[in-house]
Amino acid sequence: PLAGEKVVPLTVFDRAAFDLFVPIVFAYHAPAPSNEALKEGFRTAVAAYPHMAGRLAAA
């Protein structure tokens, strides 16, 4: 781990999950939200679900 990172052991469910990439494209009808509004929305989501912002790695 890098300095300051928290290490949480993976559960059996984490290890059994599929490792796949799911590309997603969001399209908004006009008027589209500003970049700042999107950034603030992502900040709000990460604050509520911080575990979704990390990276998983099997040691």
C-alpha positions in Angstrom: 0.0 0.0 0.0 1.0 3.6 -0.5 1.7 5.9 2.4 -1.5 6.8 4.2 -3.7 4.2 2.5 -5.9 2.0 4.6 -5.7 -1.8 3.9 -8.9 -3.8 4.4 -8.8 -7.5 3.8 -11.0 -8.8 1.0 -13.8 -11.2 2.0 -14.6 -14.5 0.3 -17.4 -12.7 -1.6 -14.9 -10.1 -2.9 -12.5 -12.8 -4.1 -15.3 -14.7 -5.8 -16.6 -11.6 -7.7 -15.9 -11.3 -11.4 -13.2 -8.9 -12.5 -14.7 -7.0 -15.4 -14.8 -3.5 -16.9 -18.2 -2.0 -17.5 -18.0 1.1 -19.7 -20.8 3.6 -19.1 -21.7 6.8 -21.1 -24.1 9.3 -19.6 -25.9 11.6 -22.0 -28.1 14.5 -20.8 -30.7 16.4 -22.7 -30.2 20.1 -23.0 -29.6 22.0 -20.9 -26.9 19.7 -19.6 -25.6 20.1 -16.1 -22.3 22.1 -15.8 -19.0 20.3 -15.1 -19.0 21.8 -11.6 -22.5 20.4 -10.9 -21.3 16.9 -12.1 -18.2 17.2 -9.9 -20.2 18.2 -6.9 -22.6 15.2 -7.5 -19.7 12.8 -7.7 -18.2 14.3 -4.4 -21.6 13.8 -2.7 -21.8 10.2 -3.9 -18.3 9.4 -2.8 -19.0 11.0 0.6 -21.9 8.6 1.0 -20.1 5.6 -0.4 -16.4 6.0 0.2 -15.7 2.3 -0.4 -16.7 2.8 -4.0 -13.9 5.3 -4.6 -11.1 2.9 -3.6 -9.2 0.3 -5.5 -9.4 -3.4 -4.8 -6.3 -5.6 -5.0 -5.7 -9.2 -3.9 -2.5 -9.4 -1.9 
